């Protein structure tokens, strides 16, 4: 009875010791076995692994490709046109021993802070060696490759591999952006004013041409009307002459009737004439119809 009472705690302690000495490494991570802060074992393959309980501890790190956002930074290209650039990088821990030696207990946060400094320095160096047009163009893959290649060596000292660097956004600073918008607005307003002035000039030219055409058409119409009127008068006179030649007395009678019609209108019916005036010859009756009185 005493023997089983003694063995049971020992067995429990043994089981606890065995369980605490076993750890599992996931396929998405790497692990370091530390003893008093010193690296004893690096476990990179997934599966079971062992450590000394209480004395050794396991520190795990992500083995996947990680992303790091690089906050906005202001750069000055060759043409002194300041720009604000956002970037991000993709990286991976490839040398776990060197990584632990470089960052210590700071872990991934300290490593990303160091990586930020490297990327910012290389971004300013590369983008400062070209013009702003090269940076703002759609074909800037070569610039991103230069930033990545320049960061690789320094990142390797941290046990990191920089896989890719991308420029997300490239803008003017807010003050410069507002000034640029104001300049663009002024330029568009100037172009609009030029277009309006050219439109008014063209309208005035078209209006003057239309007025000239109207004058020419009216003048030509009047000229043709005068010609037609002259031809009509000539034809009328010819008819009168022919009629007079055929019967002069009838022609005289017709002309007198027209004179009476014009003279004896309602608003002009008062005349002061001698009774024996020739004007009334055809109003007198001598007994011979159609002949003037003697």
C-alpha positions as CSV (number, residue, x, y, z in Angstrom):
1,X,0.0,0.0,0.0
2,X,2.8,2.4,0.9
3,X,4.7,1.5,-2.3
4,X,1.7,2.3,-4.6
5,X,1.2,5.6,-2.7
6,X,4.8,6.6,-3.5
7,X,4.7,5.4,-7.1
8,X,1.6,7.3,-8.1
9,X,3.0,10.8,-7.7
10,X,6.2,9.8,-9.3
11,X,4.2,8.4,-12.3
12,X,2.2,11.6,-12.5
13,X,5.4,13.7,-12.4
14,X,7.0,11.5,-15.1
15,X,3.9,11.9,-17.4
16,X,3.9,15.7,-16.9
17,X,7.7,15.8,-17.6
18,X,7.3,13.7,-20.8
19,X,4.4,15.9,-22.0
20,X,6.2,19.1,-21.2
21,X,9.2,17.9,-23.1
22,X,7.3,17.3,-26.3
23,X,6.2,20.2,-28.6
24,X,4.7,20.2,-32.0
25,X,5.9,22.4,-34.9
26,X,3.2,23.4,-37.3
27,X,4.0,23.5,-41.0
28,X,3.3,27.2,-41.1
29,X,6.0,28.0,-38.5
30,X,9.5,27.6,-37.3
31,X,10.7,27.1,-33.7
32,X,13.7,27.9,-31.6
33,X,14.6,25.9,-28.5
34,X,16.3,28.3,-26.0
35,X,18.2,27.5,-22.9
36,X,18.8,30.5,-20.6
37,X,18.3,32.8,-23.6
38,X,20.8,30.9,-25.8
39,X,19.7,29.1,-29.0
40,X,20.1,25.4,-28.5
41,X,18.1,23.9,-31.4
42,X,16.4,25.3,-34.5
43,X,13.4,23.3,-35.6
44,X,12.3,24.2,-39.1
45,X,10.6,20.9,-40.2
46,X,7.0,20.3,-39.1
47,X,6.3,17.5,-36.6
48,X,7.2,16.4,-33.0
49,X,10.3,17.8,-31.2
50,X,11.7,17.5,-27.7
51,X,13.1,19.9,-25.2
52,X,14.2,19.7,-21.6
53,X,11.3,20.7,-19.3
54,X,11.7,23.7,-17.1
55,X,15.2,24.5,-18.4
56,X,14.4,25.0,-22.1
57,X,11.7,27.0,-23.7
58,X,10.3,27.1,-27.3
59,X,9.8,30.4,-29.3
60,X,7.8,30.1,-32.5
61,X,8.0,32.3,-35.6
62,X,5.8,32.5,-38.7
63,X,7.3,30.7,-41.7
64,X,4.9,32.2,-44.2
65,X,5.4,35.2,-46.5
66,X,4.6,38.3,-44.4
67,X,3.5,41.8,-45.5
68,X,4.7,45.0,-44.1
69,X,3.1,48.4,-44.8
70,X,5.6,51.2,-45.1
71,X,3.8,54.5,-44.0
72,X,3.8,57.6,-46.1
73,X,7.1,59.2,-46.7
74,X,8.1,62.5,-48.4
75,X,10.8,62.2,-51.1
76,X,12.4,64.8,-53.4
77,X,13.2,63.5,-57.0
78,X,15.8,65.1,-59.2
79,X,13.5,67.8,-60.4
80,X,12.8,69.0,-56.8
81,X,9.1,68.2,-57.1
82,X,8.3,66.8,-53.7
83,X,6.1,63.6,-53.6
84,X,4.5,61.6,-50.9
85,X,4.9,57.8,-51.4
86,X,3.3,54.8,-49.7
87,X,4.8,51.3,-50.1
88,X,4.6,47.8,-48.8
89,X,7.0,44.9,-48.8
90,X,6.6,41.1,-48.7
91,X,9.3,39.2,-46.8
92,X,10.0,36.0,-45.0
93,X,12.2,34.7,-42.2
94,X,14.8,32.5,-43.8
95,X,17.6,32.3,-41.2
96,X,16.1,31.8,-37.8
97,X,19.4,31.8,-35.9
98,X,20.5,35.1,-37.4
99,X,17.1,36.5,-37.0
100,X,17.1,35.7,-33.2
101,X,20.6,37.0,-32.9
102,X,19.7,40.3,-34.7
103,X,16.4,41.0,-32.9
104,X,16.8,39.3,-29.6
105,X,13.6,39.1,-27.5
106,X,12.1,42.0,-29.6
107,X,10.7,39.5,-32.0
108,X,8.9,40.3,-35.2
109,X,7.9,43.8,-34.1
110,X,11.5,44.8,-33.7
111,X,12.4,43.2,-37.0
112,X,9.7,45.0,-38.9
113,X,10.8,48.3,-37.3
114,X,14.4,47.6,-38.6
115,X,13.0,46.6,-42.0
116,X,11.0,49.8,-42.2
117,X,14.1,51.9,-41.7
118,X,15.9,49.9,-44.5
119,X,13.0,50.2,-46.9
120,X,12.5,53.9,-46.3
121,X,16.2,54.6,-46.8
122,X,16.4,52.6,-50.0
123,X,13.1,54.2,-51.3
124,X,14.4,57.7,-50.8
125,X,17.8,56.7,-52.4
126,X,16.3,55.2,-55.5
127,X,13.4,57.6,-56.1
128,X,15.7,60.6,-55.4
129,X,17.9,59.6,-58.3
130,X,15.1,59.9,-60.9
131,X,12.6,62.5,-62.0
132,X,9.1,62.8,-60.8
133,X,7.7,61.8,-64.2
134,X,9.5,58.5,-64.0
135,X,8.0,57.9,-60.5
136,X,4.5,58.9,-61.6
137,X,4.5,56.9,-64.8
138,X,2.7,53.5,-65.0
139,X,5.9,51.8,-65.9
140,X,7.9,51.9,-62.7
141,X,8.5,48.2,-62.1
142,X,12.3,48.9,-62.6
143,X,12.3,51.4,-59.7
144,X,10.5,48.9,-57.4
145,X,13.0,46.2,-58.4
146,X,15.9,48.5,-57.5
147,X,14.4,49.2,-54.1
148,X,14.0,45.5,-53.5
149,X,17.5,44.6,-54.6
150,X,19.0,47.4,-52.5
151,X,17.2,46.1,-49.4
152,X,18.1,42.5,-49.8
153,X,21.6,42.6,-48.4
154,X,20.7,44.6,-45.3
155,X,17.6,42.5,-44.7
156,X,19.8,39.4,-44.9
157,X,21.7,40.6,-41.8
158,X,18.3,40.3,-40.0
159,X,17.7,36.8,-41.2
160,X,15.0,38.1,-43.6
161,X,14.5,37.7,-47.3
162,X,12.8,40.6,-49.1
163,X,10.7,39.1,-51.8
164,X,9.0,42.1,-53.2
165,X,8.5,45.8,-52.8
166,X,5.6,47.8,-54.3
167,X,4.7,51.4,-54.5
168,X,1.1,51.7,-53.6
169,X,0.4,55.4,-53.9
170,X,2.4,58.4,-55.2
171,X,0.9,61.8,-54.7
172,X,1.9,65.4,-54.3
173,X,1.9,66.8,-50.7
174,X,-1.3,68.5,-49.7
175,X,0.0,72.0,-50.1
176,X,1.5,71.3,-53.5
177,X,-1.6,69.4,-54.5
178,X,-3.8,72.4,-53.8
179,X,-1.4,74.7,-55.7
180,X,-1.4,72.2,-58.6
181,X,-5.2,72.1,-58.7
182,X,-5.3,75.9,-58.6
183,X,-2.8,76.1,-61.4
184,X,-4.8,73.5,-63.4
185,X,-8.0,75.4,-62.7
186,X,-6.5,78.7,-63.9
187,X,-5.1,77.0,-67.0
188,X,-8.6,75.5,-67.8
189,X,-10.2,78.9,-67.2
190,X,-7.7,80.6,-69.5
191,X,-8.4,78.0,-72.2
192,X,-12.1,78.5,-71.7
193,X,-11.7,82.2,-72.0
194,X,-9.7,81.7,-75.2
195,X,-12.3,79.4,-76.6
196,X,-15.1,81.9,-75.8
197,X,-13.1,84.8,-77.4
198,X,-12.5,82.7,-80.5
199,X,-16.2,81.8,-80.5
200,X,-17.2,85.4,-80.3
201,X,-14.8,86.3,-83.0
202,X,-16.2,83.6,-85.3
203,X,-19.8,84.6,-84.4
204,X,-19.0,88.2,-85.3
205,X,-17.4,87.2,-88.6
206,X,-20.3,84.9,-89.5
207,X,-22.8,87.7,-88.5
208,X,-20.9,90.3,-90.6
209,X,-20.9,87.8,-93.5
210,X,-24.6,87.2,-93.1
211,X,-25.3,90.9,-93.0
212,X,-23.3,91.4,-96.1
213,X,-25.1,88.6,-97.8
214,X,-28.5,90.1,-96.8
215,X,-27.4,93.5,-98.2
216,X,-26.3,91.8,-101.4
217,X,-29.5,89.8,-101.7
218,X,-31.7,92.9,-101.1
219,X,-29.6,95.0,-103.6
220,X,-29.8,92.2,-106.2
221,X,-33.6,91.8,-105.6
222,X,-34.2,95.6,-105.9
223,X,-32.1,95.7,-109.1
224,X,-34.1,92.8,-110.5
225,X,-37.3,94.5,-109.4
226,X,-36.3,97.7,-111.1
227,X,-35.4,95.8,-114.2
228,X,-38.7,94.0,-114.2
229,X,-40.6,97.2,-113.4
230,X,-38.8,99.0,-116.2
231,X,-39.6,96.2,-118.6
232,X,-43.2,96.3,-117.5
233,X,-43.4,100.1,-117.9
234,X,-41.8,99.7,-121.4
235,X,-44.3,97.0,-122.3
236,X,-47.2,99.2,-120.9
237,X,-46.1,102.2,-122.8
238,X,-45.8,100.1,-126.0
239,X,-49.4,98.9,-125.5
240,X,-50.5,102.4,-124.8
241,X,-48.7,103.6,-128.0
242,X,-50.2,100.8,-130.0
243,X,-53.7,101.5,-128.6
244,X,-53.3,105.3,-129.3
245,X,-52.2,104.5,-132.9
246,X,-55.2,102.4,-133.5
247,X,-57.9,104.8,-132.0
248,X,-56.6,108.1,-130.6
249,X,-60.0,109.3,-129.7
250,X,-60.7,106.2,-127.5
251,X,-57.3,106.5,-126.0
252,X,-58.1,110.1,-125.0
253,X,-61.4,108.9,-123.6
254,X,-59.8,106.2,-121.5
255,X,-57.2,108.6,-120.1
256,X,-59.9,111.1,-119.1
257,X,-61.8,108.4,-117.2
258,X,-58.7,107.5,-115.3
259,X,-58.1,111.1,-114.5
260,X,-61.8,111.4,-113.3
261,X,-61.3,108.3,-111.1
262,X,-58.2,109.8,-109.5
263,X,-59.6,113.3,-109.1
264,X,-63.1,112.5,-107.9
265,X,-62.3,110.4,-104.8
266,X,-64.3,110.7,-101.6
267,X,-61.6,112.6,-99.8
268,X,-60.8,114.8,-102.8
269,X,-64.3,115.7,-104.3
270,X,-63.9,119.5,-104.3
271,X,-62.3,121.2,-107.3
272,X,-62.3,124.8,-108.5
273,X,-62.3,124.8,-112.3
274,X,-63.8,126.9,-115.1
275,X,-67.1,125.2,-116.4
276,X,-65.7,125.3,-119.9
277,X,-62.5,123.6,-118.9
278,X,-61.3,120.8,-121.2
279,X,-61.2,118.5,-118.1
280,X,-65.0,118.1,-118.4
281,X,-65.2,117.5,-122.1
282,X,-66.2,113.9,-121.7
283,X,-68.8,114.8,-119.0
284,X,-70.7,117.0,-121.4
285,X,-73.4,115.7,-123.6
286,X,-73.9,117.1,-127.1
287,X,-76.4,114.6,-128.3
288,X,-73.7,112.6,-130.0
289,X,-72.8,109.7,-127.8
290,X,-69.1,109.0,-127.3
291,X,-68.1,112.5,-128.6
292,X,-67.0,115.5,-126.5
293,X,-69.1,118.6,-126.6
294,X,-68.1,121.5,-128.9
